[in-house]
Amino acid sequence: MAAGPKPLRSDAARNRDKLLLAATEIFADRGLDAPLEHIARRAGVSIGTLYNHFPTREALLAAVLPGRLAALERITEAALADPDPWDGFVTFLEGLFTLQSQDHGLNDALTRGFTLATDVLDVCKQGFLDAERIVARAKEAGRLRADFGMPDLVTLIWAMSQVIRESMDTAPDTWRRCLSFFLDGLRAEAAHPLLPGAPTLTDNRP
């Protein structure tokens, strides 16, 4: 029977905990491409100690991101549990964008294509499947316009991430105003048939 990994010495475990806390704070403040040297400095350790614990940036992200993504799981659960499918859809979007507005790193992870560990990607994929269910419930209830699909949701998330990124430090609530405009147009009762050849949300994405 293979032996499990050796437990860390108490000083090594403390250093790892300090690095995780520092990484969580700095990635939230500056995004996932923040210099690793800054993380080591905030943790009060050398860059060599950081690399001893996390040989790559991806390894550090794999240790930090699951905690933030767990918050997204709670949001999707609340949205799916809401008896009103439209309110559940709104709860999901407001909760997701609130998380992104509070955390540059999470905003990057969801929209900028960073290389992520398999287990982190699995959580993201499950979140996408849950979002499909949230969208389907709202459409089946006749509350969300029928021509809104998952590619449109992906584009909406991407577009809102740009608003969040550009305004996070100067006007952090700007995204709420933008979302209210989007929601007004997504209600089924506000929908109008698209003209032939008219662009969709997906067509407008670069």
N, C-alpha and C positions, 0 to 999 in steps of 0.2 A: 504494500500500500504506500503510495507516494506521500511524502511529508508535505505539509502545507508551508506557505511562506513563513519565514522566521518573524516573530513579532519584533517591532522596532524597539530599540532602547528608549528609555524615557526621554532623554534629551533629543533624540532623533524624532520621536513622536511629537514633541513640543514644536520642533522646527517645522515639521510637516503641517501641523495645525496652523502655525503662524503664517506659513506660505499660502495655505488655502484661504485664510481670512484676508490676507493682503491681496491675493489674486481676485477674490470675489469683489473687493472694494474697488480695485483699480480697473478691472474689466468693466464694472458697472459705470465708473466715471469716464473712462476713456475709450472703451471698445476693446474688441478682442485682439487688435493689433498693437496694443500698448506694449512698450518695451519690457521685457522680462527683468531687465536690470532694475527697473523701478519697483517691481514686485519684490524682488530680493531685498532692496533697500528698505522698503516699508516694513518688511517682515523682520529686519534686523539681522539678516544672514548674508553670506556671500553668494554670488551667482553660481559658484561651484556647488554649494549646498542645494540650491534650487534644482540644478541639473541632476544631482544625485538622486533626488526624490522624483523629479519629473524630467526625463531625458529630452522630451520634445514639448513644444507648445501644445500639440494635440493631446499629449498625456495630461498636461495641466488642465486643459479645457474639459477633458473627460472626467476629471475629479471635481470641477467647479460647477459645470452646467446642469447636472441632474437635479440639484437642489432648486434651481430657478425653474426648470422645466416641470418640476413637481407642482409648482404653483399653477402652471398652465393646465395640468391635469385636473386640479380642483375647479378651475373655471369651466372646463368642458363638462365636468360632472354636474355642476350647478346649472349650466345651460340646458343640458339634456333632462334634468329633473324638473325644470320649470313647466308647469301645466300649460302655459301659453307659449306656443312655439316661436311666435315673433319676439316676445320678451326674452326667450332663451337665446335667440339669434343675437339680439342687441346685447344681452349680458355677455355673450361670448366675445363679441367684437370690443366692447368697452373694457372688459377684463384683459383681453390680449393686449390692446394698445396701451392700457395703463401700465402693464408689466413692461412693455417695450419702452415707454416713456421714462420709466424709473431706472432702466438698466441698459446702457449703451451696448454692453456685451450680449445681452439677450436679443436686442434689436439686430445686432450683427449676425448672430447665430441663425436667426430665422430668415434672414433676407440677403446676406452677402456671400453665401457660398463658401464659407470656411470649411476646411477639411476637419471632419468630426469623427470621433470614435463610433464604432458600430452600435454600441449600446445607446449612445446619445441619438444617433440617427434613427434607431428603432423607436425611441420615445417620440421623436418628431413625426415619424410615419404614423404612429398610433394617434397622435394629435390630429393629423390630417384626416384620418378615418373618422375620428369623432366629429371633426368639423363637417365632414360630408353628411353625417347623420343630423347634425344641427340644421344645416341648410335644407336637407330633404324634409325634415319635420315642418319647417316654416313654409316651404313650397306646398306640401301636401295639405296644409291647413288653409291654403289660399291667402296667406299673409305676405309672403315674399314673391316677387314677380317671377313668373315661370321661366323667363329666359335668362335668369341669373344662374350660372354654373360654377363649378369649382375653379376653372381657369380664371373666372372673373374674381373669385374670392382671393386667389393667389395674387392677382394683379392689385387688388384693393389693399392687401396686406403690404405688398411691396411699395405701393404709392404712399401709404400712410407711414411706412418706415422712413421714407425720405423726408416727409413733413416733420416727423419726430426728430430725426437726426439734425435737420437744419435749425429747428426751433428749440431744442432741448435746453440750451443754456440761456436763451434770451426770452422766450415766450413758451414755456413748457406745456401750456394748455391749448395751444393752437390746434392741435390734432382734434380736440373735442368739437370745435366749430366745424372743421372739415368733415368729421364723421357725421355730424347732424345733417349736412347737405347730402352726403351719400345715402344716408338712411331714408331721407325724404324721397329720394328717387328710386329706392329699392322696394318700397311698399307696393304690394300688388295693385292697390287701388289707384296708385299714381302712375302705373306703367302705361306706356303707349307703344303700339306696335312699331318695331324698327322699320325704317324705310329700306327697300332693297339696296344692298351694298353699304348700308350705314355701319360705321365701325363699332365694335364692341369694346368693353374695357380692355380685353386682352389685346385687341388690335393696337391700342394706344401705348402699350408697354414697349420700351426700347428693346 
